[in-house]
Amino acid sequence: MRTQHAGRDIATLRAVSLAFIACIALLVSAGCAAFGFDDVALRAKELAASAYKKPDVNLPKALQELTYDQYRDIRFRPDRALWRKAKLPFEVMFFHQGLYYNYPVYMHEIAADGVHDIRFDPNFFDYGKNELDPNALRGLGFAGFRVHFAINSPKYKDEVLVFQGASYFRALGTGQRYGISARGLAIDTALMSGEEFPRFTEFWIERPAPQARELRIYALLDSPRAAGAYGFVLRPGVDTVLDVREQIYLRQNVSKLEHVLLRREPAQRHR
């Protein structure tokens, strides 16, 4: 009888242990699912339910007065790229605020252990010939970002996707130099009342697996008359594909609303 009870106890312990391990594995695998499109959509809905608040210009005067060439002389240091040290298939580099890019864009990484802020650090950048005091730049945000992936050579990660300025973005395929450019949303284009330019204010980028061939990105959009949630799935290659999901909430009536998106459109290659 004792032997039978002992056998049952061991079997029960094994079953509990296996169930526990399965639960832990499920939690780890679902970690990135802890934040997703529905979370961004809820934020957009809450934004649209309140009055629009124009963001404050947080740029020091020195950055506001940069010329085009001076701004281009500010370069992100490749060795500081997100996921470079982890040797993941995708890497992310960021754009500095300055010139036309007055407002900060806030960045986050979605990892297995939760959502982490990606904070601006002047040490991420090489300022070239610009005489700027890095200590005066702390507290800024980014102006956007670009995604890198090896589409032309396994030895080098090329720029394959860029988000910078308003809701502009562009994607590149193999052998391409610029790519196809698009906007997340356009309001009242070519009307006498004037065009409204919604902007992506915040991004969440999901940390890819070591062998990942696609990258998931979420974005929050805001403007005086609309707020929106976006989900992007990037699949770079000979024909780079960008699947886009969106949900728009209006604060006020809009005369003309245009969704200028890349939906399963291959990037045209230079010949």
Secondary structure, 3 states (H helix, E strand, C coil): CHHHHHHHHHHHHHHHHHHHHHHHHHHHHCHHHHCCHHHHHHHHHHHHCCCCCCCCCCCCHHHHCCCHHHHHCCEECHHHCECCCCCCCCEEEEEECECCECCCEEEEEEECCEEEEECCCHHHEECCCCCCCHHHCCCCCEEEEEEEEEEEECCEEEEEEEEECCCEEEECCCCCCCCEEEECCEECCCCCCCCECCEEEEEEEECCCCCCCCEEEEEEEECCCEEEEEEEEEECCCCCEEEEEEEEEECCCCCCEECCCCCCCCCCCCC
